[in-house]
Amino acid sequence: MRVVLVSGGVISGVGKASSAGLLLKTTGLRVTAIKIDPYLNIDAGTLGPLEHGECFVLADGGESDLDLGNYERYLGIQLSRDNNITTGKIYHEVISRERKGTYLGRTVQVVPHITDMIVEWITRVAKVPVDDSGEEPDVCISMLGLRLSDIESAPFVEALVQLRHKLSRDTDSSFFNIQVSFVPLIHGEEKTKPTQNAIKQMRSAGLIPDLIACRCDATLVDGTIRKIALSCQVDYEQVIGVHDMETVYQVPLLLHEQGLLHRLRAGLDLDKLSISPAVAAKGSALWDLWKKTVIVPKDTAPVQIALVGKYTSMLDSYLSVIKALEHAAMRCRRKLNLVPVDSEHLEAPTQKKNPAKYHKAWQIVCEAHGVIVPGGFGSRGIEGMIACAKWARENKRNYLGICLGMQVATVEISRSLCGRPKATSEEWVDDINSKDAENHSVVFMPESSKEYYALALHVIDNPKFLLRLIFRQLGGTMRLGTRPSLFQPGSEWSKLRALYGGASEIHERHRHRYEVNPERVDELEKAGLHFVARDETGNRMEAFELKDHPFYVGLQAHPEFLSKVTKSSPPFLGLVAACAGMLDEIFDEVRREGAATNGVADF
């Protein structure tokens, strides 16, 4: 076993762990990843997007930290819920074992029981295959998502110290620690004290840095590097600078130039591993493709897309959507200009209270080449999304609706073209058990419990529900994970299907509780809304499209979760290509690449 621990927790979003994993993979190695989070939640499924950012959905339905999305996007791997370790998961497992009598009456303590569970979890998950080879990974990248000084970090730090000691005794195993630190620039001087203190604290906790990655605004001066190396008791070559790049996807290029792969090769004894020429050539091809993809000329034409959502005050809530658009823009060799729009600002109440904000929001939507309405929950801002979907439909502007974005477009067409002016979703009505089914164009999934979700909606406004929540399962109660969608007979004209290479079946990830009312499908299709893809039963509407529109597409799934840096998500690629006026060109490219394999597209 070879483990690379990336610790520090001072700054996120620079792709440090993902970049290290990518560089290892370009040599032909099989790489997996683990993210350690300190919160007591079992997973990220019940965390609010405005507090924690996006909840990333995995193939097995696991609701995880958004960093696992970065690992999958960079490394082209498929992780599971066990690749996200939380304090809640660890304590839950230990307590469950204690209740079963596993510990034979012994006193259960943080040391050794919690720390042993952490080590056991890491060593187990690190051996699980995550790519098409089906073989055990060569290296596991482990990201400790908290600072060493945080009180929650103590059990994990102790466990990682034990893991390092354990692996150091095995000649076929190794442990390599990358400590990330911030070097601020104050009045033109690069300050090294924060890094010195961080490394001192790290050593006192029992962890030894094998490499110090210094996050900085610009290239570190040589004197700063030497000062950090001397004061932190490491060699000069063990200090590298990670300065700002044009895009985060170019960070691996920067780290490669600074010799990170060389340091990893030596620290992990990678020369002991036998890599076949064919596998090594595949890794080299990945590196060539990566460099070709992420380096886009600065003078490329811009594509402006309006992201109309309800969580725009924290764009990490839509991280995978943003990344998928970036991937598509790189594929189209265009510069993405993404402009967030709070959907509430498109509504009549805002027009009355703050007309300047209202007109600015609509100006952004009208000037954009295209609009995307992503997923979300609750009724806030819905009327603004519906108005936006209507404007895009009537004005032949490019539109992509994801999950909630598909539902609001369906409701809009029900209101405008199906003679149902009061059409709505069961999610947006005050009484979740309302019997006014005639107005419900979107309904609650029949196999789910409405009571559970009703409690989740109202607990904030009515604390008396809190006690009842303790006894009910709210996490993981949605339709989650990878599900098949079948393109319907007669959908050969579909732009969406063409983007998937003409496949008859696609597999995308889902996260939703509501869906299009199957009793309204016939009238919606008569109005021109074609449901080009359904689930295997034929009862769930998975995707729609307007036939006489440049690009008007909706999906119940979340295709953004499967977008990769070197393989952009088809629906997002279609939106960006349509906005760039090159949709036919992309269709030709997809046909040449043969995206469909045996009629099934797994992205």
KOLDORO-848870 format. One record per residue (C-alpha): x, y, z. Coordinates in steps of 0.1 Angstrom, whole numbers, padded with zeros to 4 digits, always signed. Layout:
BEGIN
XYZ ...
END
This chain:
BEGIN
+0000+0000+0000 +0012+0035-0009 -0006+0064+0007 -0002+0101-0001 -0016+0123+0026 -0025+0159+0017 -0030+0180+0048 -0032+0216+0057 -0068+0227+0054 -0058+0264+0050 -0073+0269+0015 -0095+0249-0008 -0102+0247-0045 -0066+0247-0059 -0066+0211-0069 -0037+0200-0048 -0048+0164-0041 -0064+0159-0075 -0033+0172-0093 -0010+0149-0073 -0033+0120-0083 -0033+0130-0119 +0005+0132-0122 +0007+0097-0107 -0019+0084-0132 +0000+0098-0162 +0028+0073-0154 +0003+0045-0157 -0004+0040-0120 -0039+0031-0107 -0050+0058-0083 -0078+0061-0058 -0088+0089-0034 -0102+0093+0001 -0116+0126+0016 -0117+0129+0054 -0142+0154+0068 -0146+0163+0105 -0183+0169+0107 -0206+0145+0127 -0231+0141+0099 -0230+0107+0083 -0228+0123+0049 -0234+0156+0031 -0270+0147+0021 -0286+0168+0049 -0262+0197+0047 -0275+0230+0033 -0258+0241+0001 -0255+0277+0013 -0235+0265+0043 -0215+0236+0029 -0216+0239-0009 -0227+0212-0033 -0236+0177-0023 -0219+0155-0048 -0237+0123-0057 -0217+0091-0063 -0226+0061-0085 -0238+0040-0056 -0261+0069-0044 -0237+0081-0017 -0241+0118-0009 -0206+0132-0004 -0184+0162+0000 -0178+0181-0032 -0141+0173-0032 -0149+0137-0043 -0163+0153-0075 -0129+0169-0081 -0112+0135-0077 -0135+0119-0102 -0133+0147-0127 -0095+0148-0126 -0087+0111-0123 -0115+0095-0144 -0124+0071-0116 -0156+0060-0099 -0156+0063-0061 -0181+0051-0036 -0197+0065-0004 -0169+0048+0016 -0143+0071+0000 -0157+0099+0020 -0149+0094+0057 -0167+0116+0083 -0165+0117+0120 -0202+0106+0120 -0195+0075+0100 -0166+0064+0122 -0184+0069+0155 -0215+0053+0141 -0196+0022+0131 -0178+0019+0164 -0210+0024+0185 -0228-0002+0163 -0200-0027+0171 -0202-0019+0208 -0239-0025+0208 -0234-0059+0192 -0208-0068+0218 -0179-0069+0194 -0155-0054+0220 -0164-0081+0245 -0172-0057+0274 -0141-0036+0271 -0143+0001+0277 -0146+0018+0242 -0124+0048+0238 -0111+0072+0212 -0077+0055+0214 -0076+0027+0203 -0111+0021+0190 -0118+0052+0171 -0083+0055+0157 -0082+0018+0148 -0115+0022+0129 -0100+0051+0109 -0069+0031+0100 -0091+0000+0092 -0114+0021+0070 -0085+0037+0050 -0066+0005+0045 -0099-0013+0033 -0111+0014+0010 -0076+0021-0005 -0077-0014-0020 -0111-0012-0037 -0108-0010-0076 -0121+0023-0090 -0114+0021-0127 -0121-0001-0157 -0091-0023-0149 -0109-0039-0120 -0075-0041-0102 -0064-0028-0068 -0051+0008-0069 -0013+0014-0066 -0016+0047-0047 -0043+0062-0025 -0045+0100-0022 -0060+0109+0012 -0071+0144+0018 -0075+0156+0054 -0101+0184+0052 -0093+0202+0084 -0065+0220+0102 -0044+0201+0127 -0053+0227+0153 -0091+0219+0150 -0104+0200+0179 -0121+0175+0156 -0088+0166+0139 -0072+0149+0169 -0085+0113+0164 -0077+0115+0126 -0042+0129+0131 -0034+0102+0157 -0048+0075+0133 -0027+0088+0104 +0004+0088+0126 -0003+0052+0134 -0009+0044+0097 +0024+0060+0088 +0042+0040+0114 +0025+0008+0102 +0033+0013+0066 +0069+0023+0073 +0076-0012+0087 +0064-0028+0055 +0091-0028+0027 +0063-0029+0001 +0044+0000+0015 +0051+0038+0019 +0035+0069+0033 +0041+0104+0018 +0028+0136+0034 +0022+0168+0015 +0016+0197+0038 -0001+0227+0022 +0005+0261+0037 -0003+0297+0027 +0025+0322+0021 +0008+0357+0022 +0023+0387+0004 +0021+0417+0028 +0034+0451+0016 +0055+0433-0010 +0071+0408+0014 +0064+0371+0014 +0057+0360+0050 +0069+0326+0061 +0059+0326+0097 +0025+0309+0091 +0042+0281+0073 +0069+0277+0100 +0042+0276+0127 +0021+0251+0107 +0050+0227+0102 +0060+0230+0139 +0025+0221+0149 +0025+0193+0124 +0057+0177+0138 +0045+0180+0174 +0014+0160+0164 +0036+0132+0150 +0033+0139+0113 +0065+0146+0093 +0062+0166+0061 +0078+0150+0030 +0069+0180+0009 +0057+0215+0016 +0034+0230-0010 +0032+0267-0005 +0000+0284-0018 +0009+0319-0030 -0003+0346-0053 +0028+0347-0075 +0060+0327-0080 +0079+0324-0047 +0113+0341-0047 +0142+0317-0042 +0151+0333-0008 +0116+0325+0005 +0119+0288-0005 +0153+0285+0012 +0141+0302+0043 +0111+0278+0046 +0133+0248+0039 +0159+0258+0066 +0133+0267+0093 +0111+0237+0087 +0141+0212+0086 +0135+0199+0050 +0156+0200+0019 +0153+0228-0006 +0138+0204-0032 +0110+0196-0007 +0095+0230-0009 +0074+0240-0040 +0052+0270-0047 +0016+0267-0060 +0009+0301-0074 -0022+0314-0092 -0027+0300-0127 -0051+0310-0154 -0073+0280-0145 -0072+0254-0118 -0068+0228-0145 -0033+0241-0152 -0021+0235-0117 -0009+0199-0126 +0013+0215-0153 +0028+0238-0127 +0034+0210-0102 +0050+0189-0129 +0074+0217-0138 +0084+0219-0101 +0092+0183-0099 +0063+0169-0078 +0062+0137-0097 +0099+0132-0092 +0095+0137-0054 +0065+0113-0053 +0084+0087-0074 +0113+0087-0049 +0092+0090-0017 +0068+0062-0027 +0094+0039-0041 +0075+0038-0074 +0104+0022-0093 +0096-0010-0075 +0063-0012-0093 +0061-0030-0126 +0042-0011-0153 +0036-0026-0187 +0046-0005-0218 +0010-0005-0229 -0003+0009-0196 +0026+0034-0195 +0017+0046-0230 -0019+0050-0219 -0008+0072-0190 +0014+0093-0214 -0015+0097-0238 -0037+0110-0208 -0010+0136-0201 -0009+0148-0237 -0047+0150-0239 -0048+0169-0206 -0023+0195-0218 -0041+0199-0251 -0075+0203-0234 -0066+0228-0206 -0044+0252-0225 -0069+0274-0244 -0056+0305-0263 -0064+0338-0245 -0080+0354-0275 -0107+0327-0279 -0143+0340-0284 -0164+0342-0253 -0196+0324-0246 -0219+0340-0220 -0243+0318-0201 -0267+0329-0173 -0269+0305-0144 -0304+0311-0129 -0307+0295-0095 -0316+0301-0059 -0282+0295-0042 -0262+0320-0063 -0248+0337-0032 -0226+0307-0028 -0215+0294-0062 -0199+0263-0047 -0236+0251-0044 -0234+0246-0082 -0197+0235-0084 -0203+0205-0106 -0225+0225-0129 -0198+0252-0132 -0171+0226-0138 -0192+0208-0165 -0197+0242-0183 -0159+0248-0181 -0152+0214-0195 -0176+0220-0224 -0161+0254-0231 -0126+0240-0232 -0138+0213-0256 -0154+0240-0278 -0122+0261-0275 -0143+0290-0261 -0139+0313-0231 -0167+0307-0206 -0184+0338-0192 -0207+0325-0166 -0230+0351-0149 -0251+0340-0119 -0286+0353-0115 -0307+0350-0084 -0340+0336-0096 -0359+0357-0070 -0346+0388-0088 -0366+0379-0119 -0399+0379-0100 -0426+0406-0097 -0420+0413-0059 -0385+0423-0067 -0397+0445-0095 -0418+0464-0069 -0392+0465-0041 -0360+0469-0061 -0367+0476-0098 -0330+0482-0105 -0321+0447-0093 -0350+0433-0112 -0341+0450-0145 -0304+0441-0141 -0312+0404-0136 -0334+0404-0167 -0308+0422-0187 -0282+0395-0179 -0307+0368-0190 -0316+0386-0222 -0280+0393-0232 -0267+0358-0225 -0262+0333-0253 -0279+0307-0232 -0295+0299-0199 -0290+0270-0175 -0314+0264-0146 -0298+0238-0122 -0312+0217-0094 -0326+0229-0061 -0352+0224-0034 -0382+0243-0021 -0405+0270-0035 -0383+0301-0031 -0374+0317-0064 -0395+0292-0085 -0416+0318-0103 -0385+0335-0115 -0372+0302-0129 -0406+0296-0146 -0405+0331-0161 -0370+0325-0174 -0379+0291-0189 -0408+0308-0207 -0387+0336-0220 -0361+0312-0234 -0388+0291-0250 -0407+0319-0267 -0375+0338-0278 -0357+0307-0291 -0328+0311-0267 -0307+0281-0257 -0319+0265-0225 -0307+0236-0204 -0328+0225-0173 -0313+0202-0148 -0336+0184-0123 -0356+0213-0109 -0348+0232-0142 -0366+0204-0161 -0396+0206-0137 -0400+0244-0139 -0400+0242-0177 -0426+0215-0176 -0448+0235-0153 -0444+0266-0176 -0456+0247-0206 -0485+0233-0187 -0495+0268-0178 -0489+0284-0212 -0498+0257-0237 -0519+0231-0219 -0546+0254-0204 -0536+0249-0168 -0528+0284-0156 -0525+0271-0120 -0501+0243-0128 -0475+0237-0101 -0455+0210-0083 -0465+0192-0052 -0432+0205-0037 -0443+0241-0040 -0477+0239-0024 -0483+0248+0013 -0500+0214+0020 -0477+0187+0008 -0507+0162+0010 -0529+0185-0011 -0555+0166-0032 -0556+0193-0059 -0541+0168-0084 -0554+0186-0114 -0528+0214-0109 -0498+0191-0102 -0477+0188-0133 -0449+0176-0111 -0456+0150-0083 -0439+0134-0054 -0423+0100-0062 -0449+0073-0052 -0423+0050-0035 -0412+0078-0010 -0426+0090+0022 -0442+0124+0021 -0442+0127+0059 -0404+0125+0061 -0399+0153+0036 -0427+0174+0050 -0409+0174+0083 -0376+0184+0066 -0393+0213+0049 -0410+0227+0080 -0385+0221+0108 -0368+0255+0104 -0401+0274+0108 -0416+0251+0134 -0391+0238+0160 -0417+0214+0175 -0409+0190+0147 -0373+0187+0159 -0381+0160+0184 -0400+0140+0157 -0371+0143+0133 -0349+0124+0157 -0370+0093+0151 -0373+0096+0113 -0349+0089+0085 -0343+0120+0063 -0308+0113+0048 -0305+0092+0017 -0343+0091+0011 -0343+0105-0025 -0338+0087-0058 -0300+0085-0058 -0272+0072-0078 -0267+0060-0114 -0299+0051-0132 -0306+0041-0168 -0325+0063-0192 -0338+0049-0225 -0343+0070-0256 -0378+0065-0270 -0387+0052-0304 -0390+0080-0329 -0364+0102-0310 -0338+0099-0338 -0342+0136-0344 -0332+0145-0309 -0302+0168-0304 -0297+0153-0269 -0295+0118-0283 -0270+0129-0310 -0248+0144-0283 -0247+0109-0267 -0235+0095-0300 -0269+0081-0310 -0270+0057-0280 -0303+0040-0272 -0296+0040-0234 -0276+0063-0212 -0266+0061-0175 -0266+0093-0154 -0267+0101-0117 -0299+0112-0100 -0309+0131-0068 -0345+0140-0066 -0378+0134-0048 -0402+0149-0075 -0408+0140-0111 -0431+0148-0140 -0466+0137-0134 -0471+0107-0158 -0508+0116-0161 -0499+0149-0178 -0474+0135-0203 -0499+0130-0232 -0511+0166-0231 -0476+0180-0227 -0464+0161-0257 -0494+0173-0278 -0483+0208-0268 -0448+0201-0283 -0428+0190-0253 -0413+0157-0264 -0401+0133-0236 -0373+0118-0256 -0360+0095-0228 -0377+0076-0200 -0367+0051-0173 -0368+0014-0179 -0405+0012-0168 -0416+0039-0192 -0433+0058-0163 -0406+0082-0153 -0398+0111-0177 -0360+0114-0178 -0355+0140-0206 -0375+0164-0227 -0368+0185-0258 -0385+0210-0280 -0383+0199-0316 -0387+0233-0333 -0362+0251-0310 -0324+0257-0315 -0317+0240-0281 -0343+0235-0254 -0334+0205-0233 -0343+0192-0198 -0330+0162-0178 -0343+0148-0145 -0308+0135-0139 -0277+0155-0129 -0253+0149-0158 -0228+0174-0143 -0217+0147-0118 -0202+0126-0146 -0185+0154-0165 -0147+0150-0168 -0120+0175-0177 -0111+0154-0208 -0146+0142-0215 -0173+0168-0211 -0209+0160-0203 -0230+0157-0235 -0259+0180-0224 -0235+0207-0212 -0214+0203-0243 -0246+0208-0263 -0256+0240-0245 -0222+0256-0249 -0219+0244-0285 -0253+0259-0293 -0244+0291-0277 -0211+0292-0297 -0230+0284-0330 -0211+0252-0335 -0236+0225-0325 -0235+0208-0359 -0197+0207-0357 -0199+0190-0323 -0224+0165-0337 -0199+0155-0364 -0171+0152-0338 -0192+0130-0316 -0201+0107-0345 -0165+0104-0355 -0155+0095-0319 -0181+0068-0317 -0194+0079-0283 -0220+0051-0283 -0208+0016-0276 -0233-0012-0283 -0261+0013-0280 -0253+0022-0244 -0235+0054-0233 -0219+0053-0199 -0205+0087-0191 
END
